[in-house]
Amino acid sequence: MNILYICADHGIPVLGKKGASVHVREMSNAFIRAGHSVIIVAPMATKSLWEKSQDTQAEFIPIPVSKNAVNLIRTIKAYTNALDVASSLSSEIRRMVYNEELEVDLLRRFKNSPTDVIYVRASLYSTVGVTLKKILGIPLIVEINSPLPLEQSLYRSSETNTLAYAAERKLLTHADAILCVSQELKNYVESLGVHGDRVSVIPNGVNPQFFRPRKNCKKIREKLGLDSGPILGFVGGLRPWHGVGILPELLERMKAYHSDVKLLIVGEGPLKERLSNEFSEKNLGSNIIFAGNIPHIDIPDMIHLFDIALAPYAQPKHNFYFSPLKLFEYMACAVPVVTTRIGQISEVIQHNETGLLYDPEDIEALTSHCLNIIENPKLAQWLGVKASQRVKEKYTWDHNVKRVIEIIESL
């Protein structure tokens, strides 16, 4: 089967380090392992010219926004800046113009090429999949990872949100099948008028060849200056909805019991400066390590350093639609997980079986769970082994692709 994989989101450099980028590459690679051909189309490979591209087995065709569109966007940005108005209009116009340019480009490239299915990762203002489906006469599969217009209306100012909702509805109502990463997201899609028979839940996954039970990590510990004390770990973006604001207080409480405890944070984000200041104010400078962004292929080595893997999600302003990639990677590495009892997490993690759960923002329970794992090595080992087994049985990219192929073939 020949699969055209479209990711039109300018915020997802498909050969970069973001979690969404990993999702695109891993699904594509899993399709290829299953014997299919994949061409990925996206605006860019990486966010920066200095960033090293990550590997993918799929053919990648970068289709950037045109120079004419770039000039238009600059004009809009200059105009709003001259008026001293904070506006996202230039970004929104870029997405709309790119949608039209991408339609023209892809029709030219694939009108006479043997493409069997269009696989689209839903992005703001993008309806290119609908146009290709109508003209090429082939099935359209839409993967939706979050309610993007809703998030935009809650977290970012937007002058054109009505258009974003309309584009989302058009894409979803014309899709032959829709893949949602969580049940909460499936409920959202059905609320837009899409029949439930066309919507499937397929959570995120992991590649067990790379993410597997820990190995000797003595050299990495020495490189990072880690001594024999317990290590709490977090992987991900330093953003409000990831719940990282609770980490300074957690580390302060843990230090009262284990003075040599360390918190290793892998990732970057807008909250880094604020977190750094809070750690300093609490005299935790010697207990915190910011490792920064690292290539995804090196993430397992970081997770293997953790004695406890943290996913302290906060309650967002909407339902918890997410399927946290870090959760499956932690579990596959057989590191005991402490995370919030929220959304899909409560389905993936069985409390006291494959991890420990607590209610969002409950610092007392979070601290207690961490101490319990540190002080009970047998419990830590049990949770890690059981979590790793569950991931291998149910949450791998190959398992996901098998289900997607079954859906496509049923069409």
FENJOTA-V931990 format. One record per residue. N is the residue number from 1. SS is DSSP state (H for helix, E for strand, - for the rest). PSI is psi in whole degrees, -180 to 180 (none if undefined). Layout:
N;SS;PSI
N;SS;PSI
//
This chain:
1;-;135
2;E;121
3;E;124
4;E;112
5;E;113
6;E;124
7;E;96
8;-;5
9;-;119
10;-;-13
11;-;2
12;-;94
13;-;106
14;-;-19
15;-;19
16;-;-160
17;-;-9
18;-;155
19;H;-39
20;H;-36
21;H;-42
22;H;-43
23;H;-47
24;H;-49
25;H;-44
26;H;-39
27;H;-42
28;H;-46
29;H;-37
30;H;-38
31;H;-43
32;H;-41
33;H;-28
34;-;2
35;-;14
36;-;163
37;E;139
38;E;133
39;E;122
40;E;132
41;E;130
42;E;163
43;-;-32
44;-;159
45;-;-51
46;-;163
47;-;-27
48;-;148
49;-;-22
50;-;-14
51;-;131
52;-;132
53;-;137
54;-;157
55;-;147
56;-;146
57;-;-17
58;-;157
59;E;135
60;E;127
61;E;105
62;E;128
63;-;92
64;-;165
65;-;147
66;-;162
67;H;-37
68;H;-41
69;H;-39
70;H;-43
71;H;-40
72;H;-44
73;H;-41
74;H;-38
75;H;-45
76;H;-43
77;H;-41
78;H;-39
79;H;-47
80;H;-34
81;H;-39
82;H;-31
83;-;-1
84;-;44
85;-;126
86;-;115
87;-;143
88;-;12
89;H;-40
90;H;-40
91;H;-40
92;H;-42
93;H;-39
94;H;-45
95;H;-41
96;H;-45
97;H;-41
98;H;-37
99;H;-45
100;H;-43
101;H;-39
102;H;-39
103;H;-49
104;H;-46
105;H;-46
106;H;-35
107;H;-39
108;H;-41
109;H;-38
110;H;0
111;-;-35
112;-;18
113;-;148
114;-;81
115;-;130
116;-;-30
117;E;146
118;E;122
119;E;114
120;E;129
121;E;117
122;-;135
123;-;160
124;-;133
125;-;6
126;-;122
127;-;15
128;H;-34
129;H;-36
130;H;-44
131;H;-46
132;H;-41
133;H;-46
134;H;-43
135;H;-40
136;H;-19
137;-;38
138;-;161
139;E;148
140;E;120
141;E;128
142;E;126
143;E;124
144;E;127
145;-;-13
146;-;160
147;-;84
148;H;-46
149;H;-38
150;H;-46
151;H;-40
152;H;-41
153;H;-27
154;H;-36
155;H;-17
156;-;144
157;-;142
158;-;132
159;-;-11
160;-;35
161;H;-28
162;H;-40
163;H;-36
164;H;-44
165;H;-41
166;H;-41
167;H;-42
168;H;-46
169;H;-40
170;H;-46
171;H;-47
172;H;-37
173;H;-19
174;H;-8
175;-;145
176;-;-30
177;E;146
178;E;131
179;E;117
180;E;144
181;-;-8
182;-;161
183;H;-37
184;H;-38
185;H;-36
186;H;-43
187;H;-41
188;H;-47
189;H;-43
190;H;-30
191;H;-16
192;-;0
193;-;7
194;-;131
195;-;137
196;H;-25
197;H;-21
198;H;1
199;E;127
200;E;150
201;E;118
202;-;100
203;-;171
204;-;172
205;-;-162
206;-;154
207;-;105
208;-;-9
209;-;-30
210;-;-40
211;-;104
212;-;170
213;-;151
214;-;153
215;-;178
216;-;124
217;-;31
218;H;-42
219;H;-40
220;H;-39
221;H;-44
222;H;-39
223;H;-37
224;-;1
225;-;34
226;-;128
227;-;-154
228;-;1
229;-;164
230;-;147
231;E;118
232;E;143
233;E;148
234;E;135
235;E;129
236;-;-179
237;-;141
238;-;80
239;-;157
240;H;-44
241;H;-10
242;H;-4
243;-;17
244;H;-14
245;H;-18
246;H;-12
247;H;-41
248;H;-43
249;H;-37
250;H;-47
251;H;-39
252;H;-44
253;H;-41
254;H;-35
255;H;-29
256;H;-25
257;H;-34
258;-;97
259;-;-24
260;-;13
261;-;147
262;E;149
263;E;118
264;E;117
265;E;121
266;E;109
267;-;169
268;-;174
269;-;171
270;-;-17
271;-;2
272;H;-46
273;H;-44
274;H;-42
275;H;-43
276;H;-43
277;H;-41
278;H;-40
279;H;-41
280;H;-44
281;H;-29
282;-;10
283;-;44
284;-;15
285;H;-36
286;H;-5
287;H;-3
288;E;139
289;E;121
290;E;111
291;E;-14
292;E;-172
293;-;135
294;-;157
295;-;146
296;H;-33
297;H;-21
298;H;-5
299;H;-41
300;H;-38
301;H;-34
302;H;-46
303;H;-35
304;-;-19
305;-;-22
306;-;139
307;-;-28
308;E;133
309;E;126
310;E;138
311;E;76
312;-;54
313;-;139
314;-;163
315;-;116
316;-;-180
317;-;1
318;-;-179
319;-;151
320;-;95
321;-;-9
322;-;158
323;-;89
324;-;118
325;H;-40
326;H;-33
327;H;-47
328;H;-34
329;H;-41
330;H;-51
331;H;-43
332;H;-30
333;-;1
334;-;33
335;-;131
336;-;134
337;E;136
338;E;121
339;E;173
340;E;149
341;-;88
342;-;139
343;-;-139
344;-;-25
345;H;-39
346;H;-20
347;H;-37
348;H;-41
349;-;124
350;-;121
351;E;132
352;-;9
353;-;-56
354;-;11
355;E;-180
356;E;135
357;E;149
358;E;160
359;-;145
360;-;135
361;-;4
362;-;87
363;H;-32
364;H;-48
365;H;-40
366;H;-48
367;H;-44
368;H;-42
369;H;-42
370;H;-44
371;H;-39
372;H;-42
373;H;-44
374;H;-39
375;H;-2
376;-;83
377;H;-35
378;H;-39
379;H;-44
380;H;-45
381;H;-44
382;H;-50
383;H;-41
384;H;-46
385;H;-46
386;H;-39
387;H;-44
388;H;-42
389;H;-43
390;H;-41
391;H;-46
392;H;-34
393;H;-30
394;H;-28
395;-;70
396;-;159
397;H;-37
398;H;-39
399;H;-42
400;H;-46
401;H;-37
402;H;-44
403;H;-41
404;H;-42
405;H;-40
406;H;-39
407;H;-45
408;H;-46
409;H;-30
410;H;-16
411;-;none
//
